[in-house]
Amino acid sequence: MLWEDPLSFKQERFLDSDVDFRGQDFELLPFGAGRRMCPGLPLGIKQVQLIVATYLIHSFEWLLPNDEDPLLLDMNEKFGITLQKDQHLLLIPKQKMIIELYPSSIADTSMNVTPLSPEGSNLFFPLVVLSLISFIFIKRLSSQRSPLPPGPYAWPIVGNLFQVGKVLLHVRLASLAKVHGPLMSIRLGQRLLVIASSPAAAAEVLKTHDRTLSGRYVSHPLRVKGSKLHNLALALYDESDDGWRSVRAIYRRELFSAKAIESQVELREKKVRELMHFLISKEGETIKIREIVYTAAFNMLSNMLFSMDFEDFEGKGIGEGMRQYQTKYIQTAAVPQLSDLFPILGTWDYQGMYSKLMPIFYQICAAWSDIVKERRKTNMDVSRRRDFLDALIEKGFIDEQINPLLQ
């Protein structure tokens, strides 16, 4: 393992650490690494420094409700799109210094995805039935296969589904890596996955062979051509092709370039001042710190996207409910699909995922469809600061293309 006792919460392990969180050492990858590294890394660093380090830590003393002992704080985690605390962190702010805006030079959604498991899963019975139908399709001549990394024995049809679905996925994969090594292969249904779990193995995947291995799997509902959801693949792209590079170039040039980030210094400071004033008004009250920080960061980004706040700290505004819609959408889309695990079922939407996603998709699009329409009417207004939406309209993007890029 890279760290001693990696499953325990020990934030002090990073105090004297020289681990590069930008992903260059392939040890800590909060923004990814390699060809698919998040282009928003520079902006993310600025936001964390300004919101967390400069203000939340230095301007407030944080107390736990009911005089709870910090050593007894529940740090159990839950599996999802990101790994986070199972229970929201509730804190009471207490101002400890007069807040003034520091120079800029020193300057999130709970998405719970239930791991696949046989207990209580509506996929279990179809998998059993499928085993009787699909057995003939898994026969392969061993001489025709390329050598694969070692891994646990994969059962016919289901592969290793039931071996990885009973505990937190990262914990299970770590235990399997101890047995099979830092580069191992597993099968989820008929899908082959190769897991890299050491810095050296990650470097091989994300650096040495990044051109070949940088593609991302796009779930079946998003891959159906002609569907309303298909345009979301514009923002995902399963391969690092010319289309992906053109979209990424727009993000990097219009949102995340050094010039764009520097031009937004006053905006970020303004949003943090609003955050501080809200926390002062809530002094002595219990708050969910994740939601408050998320709102501040979200409004920073929404002003870069289309020059307006999406919601206030009470959850009101043009984007009211957007967080819940986005969370619900990703939770729904992340549910394992039979068609993803068994490509032979690619035309069969057994779980009705498309019909579940469409209402949520329309709710999300409705939040900014009026903004896009109004902007098209006033796009020549030179008195207003240019933003990301302006750039997309200038480049000829239609509404169906703009929606996924804003999501």
URBELZI-V163740 format. One record per pair of residues at least 6 apart in sequence whose ideal C-beta (glycine too) atoms are under 7 Angstrom apart, sorted by sequence separation. I is the first residue (numbers start at 1). GAP is how many residues later the second one is. D is the distance in Angstrom with one decimal. If there is no record, write none. Layout:
BEGIN
i gap d
I GAP D
I GAP D
END
This chain:
BEGIN
i gap d
19 6 6.3
23 6 5.0
31 6 5.9
32 6 5.3
64 6 6.3
77 6 5.6
78 6 6.7
118 6 4.9
154 6 5.3
196 6 4.9
224 6 6.1
237 6 6.0
254 6 6.4
302 6 6.5
303 6 6.8
311 6 3.8
339 6 4.7
21 7 4.9
26 7 5.9
31 7 4.3
77 7 6.5
116 7 6.9
177 7 6.2
185 7 6.3
186 7 5.3
222 7 5.3
237 7 3.7
302 7 6.2
310 7 5.8
338 7 5.2
339 7 5.1
19 8 5.0
23 8 6.1
77 8 6.2
78 8 4.4
152 8 5.6
164 8 5.0
176 8 6.4
185 8 6.8
196 8 6.9
205 8 5.3
221 8 5.6
222 8 6.7
302 8 4.1
309 8 6.0
310 8 6.3
311 8 4.6
19 9 5.0
21 9 5.8
22 9 7.0
23 9 6.3
64 9 6.9
77 9 6.0
185 9 5.1
186 9 6.6
196 9 4.8
310 9 3.3
311 9 5.9
339 9 6.5
3 10 6.3
23 10 3.4
31 10 4.4
75 10 6.6
76 10 4.5
222 10 5.1
223 10 6.5
237 10 7.0
299 10 4.6
392 10 5.2
152 11 5.9
183 11 6.8
184 11 5.3
222 11 5.2
299 11 6.2
311 11 7.0
379 11 6.6
235 12 6.8
298 12 5.9
310 12 6.3
338 12 5.2
31 13 6.4
74 13 5.4
183 13 5.6
234 13 6.5
338 13 6.8
392 13 6.5
23 14 5.8
182 14 6.7
222 14 6.8
337 14 6.6
375 14 5.6
379 14 5.6
182 15 5.0
218 15 5.5
182 16 3.5
295 16 6.2
337 16 6.2
275 17 6.8
372 17 6.8
376 17 6.3
138 18 6.2
182 18 7.0
183 18 4.6
218 18 5.2
295 18 5.4
375 18 6.5
22 19 6.5
138 19 6.6
182 19 4.4
177 20 4.3
216 20 6.5
218 20 4.6
135 21 6.6
217 21 6.4
275 21 4.3
292 21 6.2
135 22 6.6
164 22 6.8
173 22 5.9
216 22 5.6
134 23 6.1
174 23 6.9
215 23 5.2
152 24 6.0
173 24 6.7
215 24 4.6
272 24 6.6
332 24 5.4
333 24 6.2
2 25 5.8
65 25 5.4
131 25 6.9
215 25 6.4
271 25 5.4
332 25 5.8
84 26 6.6
131 26 4.1
160 26 4.5
214 26 4.6
64 27 6.8
65 27 6.3
130 27 6.5
160 27 5.5
161 27 5.7
372 27 5.7
63 28 6.9
152 28 6.7
159 28 3.1
160 28 6.6
161 28 6.4
271 28 5.3
329 28 6.7
332 28 6.6
62 29 4.8
63 29 4.3
82 29 6.8
151 29 5.3
159 29 5.6
271 29 4.9
81 30 4.1
150 30 4.7
159 30 5.6
372 30 5.9
62 31 6.4
63 31 6.1
80 31 4.6
127 31 5.7
150 31 6.1
158 31 6.4
329 31 4.5
80 32 4.8
81 32 6.2
268 32 5.5
328 32 5.6
329 32 6.8
60 33 4.8
61 33 4.4
80 33 4.7
151 33 4.4
154 33 4.2
267 33 6.6
60 34 6.2
78 34 5.8
79 34 6.5
149 34 4.5
150 34 5.8
151 34 4.1
152 34 6.4
60 35 5.9
61 35 4.6
149 35 5.2
151 35 5.1
278 35 4.6
325 35 5.8
329 35 6.5
59 36 6.7
60 36 6.1
79 36 5.5
149 36 4.7
267 36 5.5
59 37 6.9
148 37 4.6
59 38 5.6
325 38 4.9
326 38 6.5
365 38 5.0
368 38 6.1
58 39 6.8
325 39 5.0
59 40 5.0
264 40 6.1
322 42 6.9
364 43 6.3
118 44 5.5
116 45 6.1
149 45 5.9
322 45 5.3
54 48 5.2
117 48 3.8
319 48 5.5
116 49 4.4
117 49 5.5
255 49 5.9
318 49 6.7
115 50 5.2
54 52 6.4
138 52 6.8
54 53 5.8
115 54 5.5
50 57 4.1
49 58 5.2
46 61 6.3
306 62 7.0
306 65 5.4
9 66 4.3
306 69 7.0
307 77 6.6
307 78 6.2
307 80 4.8
306 81 5.7
305 82 6.3
304 83 6.2
305 83 4.7
306 83 4.4
304 84 6.0
305 84 6.1
83 87 6.6
79 89 5.0
79 90 5.5
77 91 6.9
305 101 6.1
221 112 6.7
219 114 6.0
220 117 5.2
219 118 6.0
220 119 4.1
220 120 5.4
219 121 5.7
220 126 6.4
227 127 6.7
229 128 6.1
228 130 6.3
221 132 4.9
229 132 6.2
221 133 5.2
228 133 6.6
255 133 5.6
254 134 5.2
221 136 5.8
254 137 4.4
250 141 6.8
191 150 5.9
190 151 6.6
189 152 3.0
190 152 5.3
188 153 5.7
189 153 5.1
190 153 6.4
104 161 4.4
7 164 6.6
104 165 6.2
234 167 6.1
101 168 5.5
231 169 5.1
235 169 4.3
231 170 6.2
234 170 5.2
235 170 5.5
234 171 6.8
27 172 5.1
34 172 3.2
101 172 6.3
231 172 7.0
232 172 4.4
235 172 6.8
26 173 4.3
33 173 4.7
34 173 5.7
231 173 5.2
25 174 6.4
35 175 4.5
26 176 4.1
34 176 4.5
26 177 4.9
99 177 5.1
36 178 5.3
35 179 4.1
26 180 6.5
34 180 6.5
36 180 6.9
108 182 6.0
95 185 5.9
108 185 6.9
93 186 4.7
108 186 4.7
95 188 5.8
93 189 6.2
94 189 6.2
93 190 5.6
92 192 6.3
92 193 6.7
92 194 5.6
93 194 6.8
90 196 5.2
91 196 6.3
2 197 6.8
90 198 6.3
91 198 5.0
88 200 4.9
89 200 5.6
89 201 6.4
88 202 6.2
35 205 5.7
137 207 6.3
134 208 6.6
39 209 6.0
134 210 6.2
39 212 5.0
126 212 6.1
130 212 6.3
39 213 4.8
43 213 5.5
123 213 6.7
42 214 5.9
109 214 6.0
46 215 6.3
123 215 6.5
40 216 5.4
111 216 5.5
39 217 4.9
55 217 5.9
59 217 6.6
109 217 6.2
110 217 6.6
43 218 5.6
50 218 5.8
109 218 4.5
113 218 6.1
42 219 5.7
60 219 6.5
111 219 5.1
112 219 6.4
111 220 5.9
116 220 4.7
47 221 7.0
51 221 5.9
55 221 5.9
65 221 5.0
113 221 4.4
46 222 6.7
50 222 5.6
51 224 6.9
126 224 6.3
51 242 6.0
51 245 6.1
51 246 6.9
81 249 5.9
47 250 5.5
47 253 6.4
81 253 6.5
END
